[in-house]
Amino acid sequence: MATDTILIPEREQGIEIHGIERVSSVSRSHMRVLDNFTIWLSANLVISTVALGALAVPVFGLGFWDSVGAIILFNILGSLPVAFFSTMGPKLGLRQMTISRFSFGWTGAIIMSLFNVAACTGWSAVNAIVGGQLVAALSGGTIGRPVAILAIAVLTTIVGILGYRHIHSYARYAWIPAAVIFLIMLLIAGPKMSIIPTPALGIAEIASFISFGGAVYGFATGWSSYAADYNVKQPAETPSGRIFWLTYLGIALPCILLEIFGMGLTTAYKASGGDLLAAVLKPLGGFGSFLLVLLALSIVANNIPNAYSLGLSMQVLGRSFQRVNRIMWTLYGAVFYMLIAIPAVSNFDSTLTDFLLIIAYWLGPWGIILVEEHFIFRRGHYNVDDWNTPEKLPIGWAAIVSIALGLLGVYLGAAQVLFVGPIAGLFNPPYGMDIGFELGLIFAGISYLFLRRLELALSGR
């Protein structure tokens, strides 16, 4: 079986037909290195980033400056894995979840891809519901929630089906109207914001700081399982340093700025969620409502990576799944998450979002395993032709056991509305201190260092 198929160059394609097959050197016609910045800028310059920052004061009980500190610190940390994994796309010519095969083996990569499919589907549904609710509310009921959700899903799916080149074309410009609208909102709301005092230093303050920081970290690092999907068609000689920093800034800058903005809004207005944004633009009347509709539609840029990477992750489930075109998996995924979103919209609350935040914990253990494999065991060298040959890939039991131990660490350290782990509950009871990401990463990282050496000694691969 050929593993490096020569394909039609990207610039000559309409709808992308390429799936998880390794991209050959002749197909790497994506030369715009700045796209590594705009793809993530557009995906994060959206309502949901503001909504995350708006949790700092009313939900986590932080003040102004400690909120700013948590937002900056944990975005700096959370953007690192995404930026690093992005450098692997041009070097290997492989999609992100396919790269997992070089650590987890054939079976382990299937397990990780199922995690990723669940996250893609769930976040697609949540984003469509939030955007649909806002559009329906602003229309005064003229546009029903199911219709609004359908419109967002259709726009997302069209771009996702068109594929790689069209996703980047969309992202180059999608951030501009959102940036202008947020700037207008800042000019309106800025004078009304105030600096809320930081609570006295104690276990409750530390717990709130770390718990909110975990949410910020998870939001930023949530893109790491998609990272290489969006520059895999760039030449292998594209400077890794430029890819790293453009990706890093494309995530860290909008997340830091909009999360601080969202936190600041809660010091000026008593509303929350979409109502918070509506309160800011209310003085502009009908024009303000129009701007909110545009912001609601900006969720499409946030959802496109979910739709596109879902199709790629499905192909990692095995050769029979790989035979089904990526386009069809993207379409099936859209139908599936609409079947979730439309019935759920009438009774939607934060429960599903809380559940999805818990799902994001797997990214810490998964990420540290790939990082250790790259730097310690492979030292940057991959036999890329083995990507689709199970017998030449690692058996993967070391990674599977390590991810399980990492998830055990998550269980012990998580502190969410739905659940507080035994270790997390020792601090600031009954709310706990969320150290799920930290324990998950530590447990998986330490265990993989030893188990991977044992796996190599026993199997040689």
Secondary structure, 3 states (H helix, E strand, C coil): CCCCCCCCCHHHCCCCCCCCCCCCHHHCCCCCCCHHHHHHHHHHCCHHHHHHHCCCCCCCCCCHHHHHHHHHHHHHHHHHHHHHHHCHHHHHCCCHHHHCHHHHHHHHHHHHHHHHHHHHHHHHHHHHHHHHHHHHHHCCCCCCHHHHHHHHHHHHHHHHHHCHHHHHHHHHHHHHHHHHHHHHHHHHHHHHCCCCCCCCCCHHHHHHHHHHHHHHHHHHHHHHHCHHHHCCCCCCCCCHHHHHHHHHHHHHHHHHHHHHHHHHHHCCCCCCHHHHHHHHHHHHCHHHHHHHHHHHHCHHHHHHHHHHHHHHHHHCCCHHHHCCCHHHHHHHHHHHHHHHHHHHHHHCCHHHHHHHHHHHHHHHHHHHHHHHHHHHHCCCCCCHHHCCCHHHCCCCHHHHHHHHHHHHHHHHHCECCCCECCCHHHCCCCCCCCCHHHHHHHHHHHHHHHHHHHHHHHHCC
